[in-house]
Amino acid sequence: MEQKYFSNKISIEFIIITHDTDCHMITNELGIEPTRFFNKGDEFASKHSLRVGNKPYGLWAKQSESVISEEIDVSSHIKYFEKLLENKIEIIEKFKKHYQFETVFSIDIETEDAGIGIDLNDAELAFISKIASRYSCTFISKETVG
């Protein structure tokens, strides 16, 4: 049976790169539990090789829930972060200016359609500009998304 539409998997992550500061400070200041985190110097082992090393920087990240659908709906993920961070803008500014942390807004899209794109409106761009010193968008074309 032929598929009538393409599937897309979308997730967005707000990342704070902490350099050498304990990432639990971010959790305490924001009052938000991260989806993932590590500190500079934490040991890691590669999933793909025998390589073992230490993290060269610290990272605190909160990810929106991944959604698989035929629609490319980035706006609902951005609204999630707007609501989550609406009272935290001053704290994020302090992280960027006082601590020199990098803040990254990262959109990741896995798709079965190699010819898609996204549009962000003025309000979405303004919000991203408030919280992020860097913006990243990744499209990965796959035969099957799941």
HUNORLIN-V551768 format. One record per residue. N is the residue number from 1. SS is DSSP state (a for helix, b for strand, c for the rest). D_LAST is the distance of its C-alpha to the last C-alpha in whole Angstrom. Layout:
n=N ss=SS d_last=D_LAST
n=N ss=SS d_last=D_LAST
//
This chain:
n=1 ss=c d_last=18
n=2 ss=c d_last=17
n=3 ss=c d_last=14
n=4 ss=c d_last=16
n=5 ss=c d_last=14
n=6 ss=c d_last=11
n=7 ss=c d_last=8
n=8 ss=b d_last=8
n=9 ss=b d_last=7
n=10 ss=b d_last=11
n=11 ss=b d_last=13
n=12 ss=b d_last=16
n=13 ss=b d_last=19
n=14 ss=b d_last=22
n=15 ss=b d_last=24
n=16 ss=b d_last=28
n=17 ss=b d_last=29
n=18 ss=b d_last=32
n=19 ss=b d_last=34
n=20 ss=c d_last=36
n=21 ss=c d_last=36
n=22 ss=c d_last=34
n=23 ss=c d_last=31
n=24 ss=a d_last=32
n=25 ss=a d_last=35
n=26 ss=a d_last=32
n=27 ss=a d_last=31
n=28 ss=a d_last=34
n=29 ss=a d_last=35
n=30 ss=a d_last=32
n=31 ss=c d_last=32
n=32 ss=c d_last=28
n=33 ss=c d_last=26
n=34 ss=c d_last=24
n=35 ss=c d_last=20
n=36 ss=b d_last=21
n=37 ss=b d_last=25
n=38 ss=b d_last=27
n=39 ss=c d_last=31
n=40 ss=c d_last=32
n=41 ss=c d_last=34
n=42 ss=c d_last=31
n=43 ss=b d_last=30
n=44 ss=b d_last=27
n=45 ss=b d_last=26
n=46 ss=c d_last=24
n=47 ss=c d_last=21
n=48 ss=c d_last=21
n=49 ss=c d_last=25
n=50 ss=c d_last=28
n=51 ss=c d_last=29
n=52 ss=b d_last=30
n=53 ss=b d_last=31
n=54 ss=b d_last=31
n=55 ss=c d_last=30
n=56 ss=c d_last=32
n=57 ss=c d_last=31
n=58 ss=b d_last=30
n=59 ss=b d_last=27
n=60 ss=b d_last=26
n=61 ss=b d_last=23
n=62 ss=b d_last=21
n=63 ss=b d_last=18
n=64 ss=c d_last=17
n=65 ss=c d_last=14
n=66 ss=c d_last=10
n=67 ss=b d_last=10
n=68 ss=b d_last=7
n=69 ss=b d_last=10
n=70 ss=c d_last=12
n=71 ss=c d_last=14
n=72 ss=c d_last=15
n=73 ss=c d_last=16
n=74 ss=c d_last=18
n=75 ss=a d_last=21
n=76 ss=a d_last=20
n=77 ss=a d_last=18
n=78 ss=a d_last=22
n=79 ss=a d_last=24
n=80 ss=a d_last=22
n=81 ss=a d_last=24
n=82 ss=a d_last=27
n=83 ss=a d_last=27
n=84 ss=a d_last=27
n=85 ss=a d_last=29
n=86 ss=c d_last=31
n=87 ss=c d_last=34
n=88 ss=c d_last=33
n=89 ss=a d_last=34
n=90 ss=a d_last=37
n=91 ss=a d_last=36
n=92 ss=a d_last=33
n=93 ss=a d_last=36
n=94 ss=a d_last=38
n=95 ss=a d_last=36
n=96 ss=a d_last=36
n=97 ss=a d_last=39
n=98 ss=c d_last=41
n=99 ss=c d_last=39
n=100 ss=c d_last=37
n=101 ss=c d_last=34
n=102 ss=b d_last=31
n=103 ss=b d_last=29
n=104 ss=b d_last=25
n=105 ss=b d_last=23
n=106 ss=b d_last=20
n=107 ss=b d_last=17
n=108 ss=b d_last=14
n=109 ss=b d_last=12
n=110 ss=b d_last=9
n=111 ss=b d_last=10
n=112 ss=c d_last=10
n=113 ss=c d_last=14
n=114 ss=c d_last=16
n=115 ss=c d_last=19
n=116 ss=c d_last=18
n=117 ss=c d_last=19
n=118 ss=c d_last=20
n=119 ss=c d_last=23
n=120 ss=c d_last=25
n=121 ss=c d_last=28
n=122 ss=a d_last=31
n=123 ss=a d_last=31
n=124 ss=a d_last=27
n=125 ss=a d_last=29
n=126 ss=a d_last=32
n=127 ss=a d_last=30
n=128 ss=a d_last=28
n=129 ss=a d_last=31
n=130 ss=a d_last=32
n=131 ss=a d_last=30
n=132 ss=c d_last=29
n=133 ss=c d_last=31
n=134 ss=b d_last=28
n=135 ss=b d_last=25
n=136 ss=b d_last=22
n=137 ss=b d_last=19
n=138 ss=b d_last=17
n=139 ss=b d_last=15
n=140 ss=b d_last=13
n=141 ss=b d_last=12
n=142 ss=c d_last=10
n=143 ss=c d_last=10
n=144 ss=c d_last=6
n=145 ss=c d_last=4
n=146 ss=c d_last=0
//
